[in-house]
């Protein structure tokens, strides 16, 4: 009995110690919880106590920041757009010079030109391959091609005979270097240089460039 009583007393002591320990833990937890709650209250309280001027300043700073970001984005996209446009232009629209078989840039300003007055506001425009060989003769009235226009091969044979009415082409006929009339409605009066390859009855082949119905100097070969 004495032994049993001592054991019951010891168990009671242990239970009391355990309850005290649990009570300390519970109080510590409640203290921590209360501290956290007070911290939140203080933070909310401090936020609510922010002055109207402070809130206005913060709002202005945010607007300024957003505005700066927007400006930087606009500048960036503008620069990228310019670079992209430049690359597209360089890729698709880079001009190239057309060259003849002699490797010279094609031009229509090779001719030496003289204007001879005919009267009644009419002039005869004479264009030369060089100082002696005539490339073309065209009648001009009031600055327009009017009436006959003739052009020639470097050997002196006729290449083209045309009729204009104040710059309007009425009719034109082309001839081979051998004198034969060229058929099939040939139209070589465009300003853009055109490469021509002809074969006469003498079986010789003739090549040259022409522009506006005239043979371009330095391109005639046979």
Secondary structure, DSSP 8 states (H G I E B T S, - for coil): -HHHHHHHHHHHHHHHHHHHHHHHHHHHHHHHHHHHHHHHHHHHHHHHT--HHHHHHHHHHHHHHHHHHHHHHHHHHHHHHHHHHHHHHHHH------B-TTS-B--S---EEEEEEEETTEEEEEEESSSSSEEEEEEEETTEEEEEEEEE-TTS-EEEEEEEETTEEEEEEEE-TTS-EE-TT----SSS-EEEEEE-TTS-EEEEEEETTEE-TT--B-
